[in-house]
Amino acid sequence: MQIQDIITLYAPATGEALGSVPALSTQQIDTMMTTATHKWPEWSQTTLETRSNLLKRWSAILRRDAEKIAVLVSKEISKAYADSLKEVIRTADLIDYVADDALRMIGEAYRGDQFPGGSQRKIAFSHYVPLGVVLAISPFNYPINLAAAKIAPALMMGNSVIFKPATQGALSGVALIDALIEAGLPKGLVQLATGRGSVIGDYIVQHPAINMISFTGSVGIGRHISGLAAMIPQVHELGGKDAAIITDLANEKHIISELISGAFGYSGQRCTAIKRIFVLDSLADQLVSSLQAAMPTVTVGLPETNAMVTPLIDTKSADFVQELIDDAINQGATVLFGNTREGNLLSPTLLDNVTPAMRVAWEEPFGPVLPIIRVASIDEAIHLTNESEFGLQASIFGSNIDDIFSIAQKLQVGTVNINGRSERGPDHFPFSGIKNSGMGVQGIRRSLESMSRQQMTVLNIQK
């Protein structure tokens, strides 16, 4: 007789027990896969209007329950309540856009005689068809938005879904799926696979029933999944070491605001957080002085106070960030602000005189630390940006648009932000990373395309 194992989840900020989720076995995963395999063909035969209406009902329920869900998100992942509420509303907007955008996706027609020697009597039509069973693996930091960004396109294109949320964030995932069930989701079409990675992690990504994997998470796990899944189509959003390059201080107040919010929003626990600044030696003292003066505006506290910096997701994460700070200090970096700690709560830390010899210049902290690296030239800033194993985003701040575009063309990243912080949205923008920052492209239309394939139908006209 199988005994049901459970995982109890606690609030990172307070230690409060929030609830529990099942720790599934491989046998239970097999049952889910069988159901999902049987469900998607029937779902694929429904009209686009039927699928769109389901998603619209889902988004309406999320808006109705936004405050309640936001409280759960805030407690479970230690995110400011106001930011958690924005995430739920943003997710409802994303789902609505998915429901509408899929209706605008049309195929193509080809004439045989468009190719040399081709026949006028041969005409082909392409249209989108589902892949089958989509495995959606979401991270802890946006447990509502990044989950729905996978589930909604998968459903809209006629697939079934196995949804594997991060363990810390799984309760938020349950709330998301509960809303979808209330909206009228056919039973078994989306299934929630919670459990221990050591038990079901490798098993689920290698399962023969899986037809596509959409993963957001760490580089190590992403590379591991990529190797195990072999020929399965995959889209991965992994880590980043997003640089901000300062070319002049013509709009200094705006630059400081963007650097502060970009680095310390949600405690820096974002793949698109600004994680290092490259500034010319001639500008560095002025920038450092202004940043140091702005640091006290970064609020620190519990999620319910809407603080910008809150306790990190767990002790292991806080320990890692502290290691990077300590390594930099031991090698001569200057602490301009911060470097205090209470449990998982690290104060926002500003480091000057960081050099390429220090780990914090290269490793992704996923925490509230901002290193300043002084460079002799813009070419040096470009070189150091491109030397990273990551290639997600970068920001360039300055007033000479010709120079900025020249720099942008030389950066090896998925997205370059001009006079703005690095960030994911809006959700319909294509979003991608190169090198160890991921593979494939996300964004609403790109996700719809990646969770389907184009099938050709060729008409041979008889005389």
N, C-alpha and C positions, 0 to 999 in steps of 0.2 A: 504493500500500500504506500503510495507516494504522500509524503508529508509536505504541505505547502510552506515553503520558506518565504520570509518577508524581509524587506529592507526598511528600517525606520529612518526617517529623514528629520534632521534637526536644523533650526535656524542658525546660520553661521554667526550672526551678530549676538545672539543671546543664549544659544544652546537649547532653546525651547523645542520640544518634540512637536513636529507639525503633522505627522501622519506617516503612513507606510504604503509601500507598493509591493506587489508580488515579485519574488526572485524566481523567474521562470527556469525550468529545466530544458534540456535539449529536446526531450520528448514533447514538451508543450510547444516548443518552437516548431517542431515537425507538424503538429496539428494545425497551428496557425498557417503554416505555409500551404498545407493542403487546402484549407479553406480559401486562402487568398488566390490560389491557382484556379479554383473552381469559380470564384466570384467575378474575376475581371472580364471574362468573355461576355457574360450577361450584361455587365455594366457598360461595356464598350458598345453595345447595341442600343443603348439609350440615346436620346437626342442630345445635342449640345445644349439646347434650351433646358432640358431636364437637369443636366449637370450644373448649368449656370444658376438655375433657380435654387438648387440645393446649397450652393456656395453663398448665394445672396441671403438665404435664411440663416446660414451659419454666421455670417458677418453681423447680421442684425442681432443675433443672440449675444455675440461677443460685445457689441455696443451696449446692449441692455445690462449685461453683467460686468461691465468693464471695471467698475470700482471694486467689486468683490474679487474678481480675478487679480486685479492689481495688488490688492492686499496680500494675496497668497504669493504672487511673484516677488513682491518686495521682501517678504519674510524669508522665502525659500532661497533666494540667491543674493540677499543683502544688497538690493538695488533701491535707490530712493523711490518712495511711493509715487512721486510726480512722474518720474521717468518710467516707472512700471506702467502707470496709467497711459502714458503716451504710447508705450509699446503695444498695449492692447488695442487702442484706437487705430494706431498705424497698421496693425495686423488686419483689422476689419477693412480698412481702406485697401490694403494689398489684395485681400480675398475678392473684394468687389472688382478690382481692376483685372485680376485673373479671369474672373467670370465673364467680363466684357471682352477682354483682349482675345481670348480663344475664339470668340465668335467672329473676329476679324481676320483670322488666319485662313487663308485660301491657298489652294494648290496651284499648279501650273499646267498649261497645255503645251504640247510640242507637236509640230508637224514633221512628218518623216522627211519631206523634201527640203527642210532647213539644212540638212546635212548633204554633202555632195553625193549624188547617186541615190538619194533617198526617194521613197515613193510617196506620192500624194495620198495614197490610199491607207497610209499608216499614221494614226494619230494616238498620242499618249496623254494620259491625265495622271497627275500626282495628287495624292491627298494624305493627310496625317492619320496614322493608326497608332494605337497604344503599344507599349513595349511588353506589358504584362504585369509582373509584380515588382513594385518599386520599394527598395529599402531606404527609408529616410532616417538618417542619424543626425540628431541635432545636439548643439552644445548647451552648456549651462547658462551662458551669459544673456542670451535672448531666447528663453524657452518657449515663448509664444510666437514671436515673429519669425524666427528662423525655422521653426517647425512648420508653421503654416506656409512659409515660402517654398517648402518642399511638397507638403501634402496637397495643397490646393491645385498647383499645376498638374500633379500626378493624377488626381481625380478628374480634373477637367479634360484631360486627354484620354480618359477611359481606362486608366490603370487601377489596380488594387494596391494597397499600401501596407507595409509592415513598418510601424513607427517605433524607432528605438531612441527615446530621449536620454540625455545625460542623466545619471542617477540623481545628482543634485539638480533639480529642475523637473524631475519626473512628476511631482504633484501638479505642477503647472501644466505639464503635458496631459495629465488626466483631465484637468479642467477644460483644456482646449478640445479634447476628443468628446468629452461629455456634451459640450455645446454642439459639436457636429452631429452627435447621435440625436440630440433633441431636434436638430434641424431636419431629421429624416434620413440620415445615412443608412443605406441598406446594411443589414446585419452582416458582419464579417468582412465588409469591404475595406475598412481600415482597422488594423489591429495593433494594440499597444504592447510592445515587447519590452518589459522592464526586467532587469536582472543584473547579475554580476558579470562584468566583462570577462573575468577569468573562466566563467562557465559557458556563457553563450556568445561571447564576442566573436571569436574566430569562427564558431560554428555557423552563426547567422550570416556572415558575409560570404562564406563559402557554399552556402546552401544552394543546391541545384535549382530550386524554385525561383531564385532571385534573378530578375532580368535587367535591373538597373540599380545603381547605388548613388545616392546623393548624401554626401558627408560633409559636416562642418565640425572642425575640431583641431587637435594638435597635429604638428608635422609628423611626429613619430607614429601616431596611430594611423594617420592618413597614408603614410608610406607602407605601413604594415598591411592595411586593408587593400591597397593597390596591388601589392604582391600576391595576396591570397586570392583576390577576386579574378585575377588573370584577364580573360577576354570579356568580362561583363562591362558594359558601358558605365562610366563613372564620371561624376562631377565632384570635385573636392575644393572646399574653401578651408585653407589652413592658416598658418601664422603670418605675422608680418613684423617688420622692423622699420616702420614707416618714418621716413626722414622729413624734416622741414628745413628747406634751404632758404636762408635770408640773404637777399641780394642788396637791399637797401632798407632804410627805416622811414621812408617817405610817409607811410601811414602807420606810424608806430603804435598808436592806441589800438587799432584794429588787429595788428599783428599779435600784440600781447594777449588780447582777448582770445584770439583763435588758438594760440599756443597753449594757453592755460586750459581752456575747455577741451581742446583736442588731446591734451596729455592726461588730464585728471578726471574727465567725465567718467562716471561709473568706475572710479578708482583705477582707471587705466586698463580695465579688464575688457578690452575690445581689440580685435585683430587690427582695426584701422586706427587705433590710438596713435598719436604722435609719440614716437619712442626715442627720438634723438633729434637734436638741432645742430645744423651746420651753419656757422656764422663766420663771416670774414673777420680777420683780426682787427681791421680798422673800425668795425661796427660792434665788436664783441662787448667792450666795456659798457657802452650805452645800453645794449640789449640786456645784458646781465643785470644792470642796475634797475632797469624797468621791470624785468621779470621778478627780481627779488622783492621789489616794492609791491608787486601784485599778488604775491603768494599768500599773504594773510587773507585775501578774499576767497580762497579755496576753503569751503566749509567742510568740516570733519565731524562725523557723528554716526548715529544710527539711521537706518533707512527711513524710519517714520518721520525723521526731522528733515527729510529731503536734502541731506548733506550730499555734496559732490563726491567726497571720499568716505566710504563706509568700510566695515570689516571685509577683508577678502574672503573668497569662497571657502577656504579651509586653511589650516595651519601650515600644511605643506607648501601651499602657494605663497603664504607670507614669509616662510623660511627662505624660499628661493629668492624672492625679491630682496630680502635682507642680505643674502649672500652676495648678490650683485652689487649692492650698495657698499658693503664691507670691503669687497675686492677692490672697488674703485678708490675708496678712501685709503686703503693700504698701499695703493700705487700712486698716490699723490693727488687725487681729485679733491676739490674743495666743496664742502657742504655749505650751500648758501641758505638753505632753509630745510627744516624737517629732520628726518632720521631719528624719529622717536617711534615707539611701538608699545601697544597694549594688546597682547594676544594676537588676533588676526587683523587688528586695526593699525595700519601703518600710516604715519603722517605723510602728506604730500612732500616729496623730497626733490630739491633742485640741486644738481651737481654741476660745478664748473670745472674747467681744466681737465675734462675727460679726454683720454687719448685712445687711439686704436689698440693699444696694448691691453686695455681693460675689457672685461667680459661684458659690462653694461653697454659698451659701444656696439656689440654684435648680437647678444642674446636677447630674446624677447622676454621682458619681465612679467607682463600681464599684471602690472601693479602700478602704484602711484609714484613713479620715479622718472625724472626728466633729465637726461644728460646733455650738457652743452659741449660741443666739440668745436674748437676754434680752428679755422683753416686759413691758409695763406692765399687761396684763390678759389674761384668757382669751380675750376677744373678739378681741384682736389676734392671739393664737396661732391661733385658728380662721381668721381672715382670711388670714393668711400661709400656712397650710396649704392653703387653698382657692385661693389665687392661683397655685399651681403648675400647670404644664402637665400634670403627672402626677396620677393619682388611683388609686393601687393600694391601699395600706394606710396605717393610722395606728395609733398606740398612745396610750392615755390612762392615766396613772398617778395614783391618788388614793384616798381613803378614803370620800368622799361619793358613794355610788352614784347618787343622784338627779342630782347635778351632772354626773357622768360620762356618764349616759345623755342628758342634755340636750346636752352637747357632741357626743356621738357622732352625734346626729340632724342636726347642722349640718355635719358633715364630708363633703366631696365625694370619697369614696373607695369602693373596692369592699368593703373589710373594715376594721372597727374592732376592735382588740384592747384589751381592758380589763385593766389590770394585768399585761400580758404583752407581750413583744416581737412585732414583726410577723414573720410567717413563713407559709410556704405550707401546711403540713400541719395535720392529718392529710389524706391524699390523697383521702378521700371527701368532704371539705368542699367546697362550691361555692367556686370561686376565680375572681375577675374583677377587672378594672380598668376605670376610666372615663377619659375624655379620652385623653391620649397613652399611657396605661398598657395599652391593649388594647381588644379588643371580643370579645363572646361570653363564655361561662362555661365553665370547666373544672371538674375534680373528677370522680370516676369516673362517677357517674350522668349528670352533665351532658355528659361527653365521649361516653358511649355514645349519648345522645340526639342530640348534634350530628353524629355520624358515621352517622346513619341518618335516615330520614324515616318519617312515619306514612302508610301507604296505607289508603284506605277501600275496603271492599267492601260494596256495597249489594245486599241481598236484596229482591227484589220478589215477595211471596207472591201466588200466583194463587188465585182462588176455587176 
